[in-house]
């Protein structure tokens, strides 16, 4: 009988904070990322997170480098890229309690896939659109 691994979607800050070993990362989030590193979970990285992460690194807002961010997704089996497709955009239009478009599209990815979202964003967490983990 094959073992199934849990899948999660990540927001931008948890992803780059994990890469940078930043102490702001919540304990539940850290545990899930460690599970992915050990092959026990899979982290889905929305397209918008991939676009934002190297930008934040380039601007010096996070300690992870753009190369680390891109390299992880290209080489790791337990981190998977998810494209920004029409289904995600349509769901994003409906998430009106979330004011920022980037956050809407990240939450829309989690909602579209039916997965829990790793985030510390209070507006996303309080919106009730998706289950969150921190």
C-alpha positions, 0 to 999 in steps of 0.5 A: 500500500503506497504511503501518501504525503500531505501537500501544502501551499506556501505564501512568500514570506514563510518560504523565504524565511525557511530558506534563510532560517529566519526566526520569524517562521512559525513553529507549525510552518517550520515543521512542515518545511522540515517534513518536505525536506525529509520527503514526508510532505510536499510544498506547492509554490504558487507562481506569484511566490516564485515571482516575489521571492527572488525580488525580495531577496534582490531588494535585501528584504530577506536573507535568502538569495535569488539563486537559493529560491530558484535552485530549490524549486528546480532541484527538489522533488518535494517543492513543486511549482504551480502555474498561475492559470485561469482557474486560479485567477477566477477564484482570486477575483472572488476573494474580496476580503483579501485586499492585496492581489498577490495574497489573493492569488496565493490564497486562490491557489490553495483554494483551487487545489483544496490545500492548507496554506502556510501563511502568517498573513492575518488578513488571509488567515481571518478571511476564512477562504482557506485553511491556514497553518502557522 
